[in-house]
Amino acid sequence: MSDPRPRPVGIDEHLERVRSGLDRVEARDAFDAASRGEALLVDIRYAALRERDGLIPGALVVERNELEWRLDPWGSHRAPEATDHDLRVVVICNEGYASTLAAASLHQLGLHHATDLVGGFQAWRTAGLPVTR
């Protein structure tokens, strides 16, 4: 008798699978899209990292544990920016790992244009893009 449970996978394989379903963006492309009003940047880094490294101007700061509630256009706790399911969301974590899983979670809520920033905030900063303290 075969085991009906799916084969377990490690986090690296899981990330690879999830990323294959996302149209991940590089820092410059995210900056350009946000500058044109075509994307909402969402910073999910925890407070200590934001305090240490600074903020991306114009990014919506949402703690990871609140993300789905704040970005669900139908949710009672949505952010004003969560206007509809066609919203292009670029989730940003520190290095581009947690943001992948967060973007996948947003896809499950119907935000099919959600994605994440390759390399996260660190890639943004390395690219010389704006950061405020």
Secondary structure, 3 states (H helix, E strand, C coil): CCCCCCCCCCHHHHHHHHHHCCCCECHHHHHHHHHCCCCEEEECCCHHHHHHHCECCCCEECCHHHHHHHHCCCCCCCCCCCCCCCCCEEEECCCCCHHHHHHHHHHHCCCCCCEEECCHHHHHHHCCCCCEC
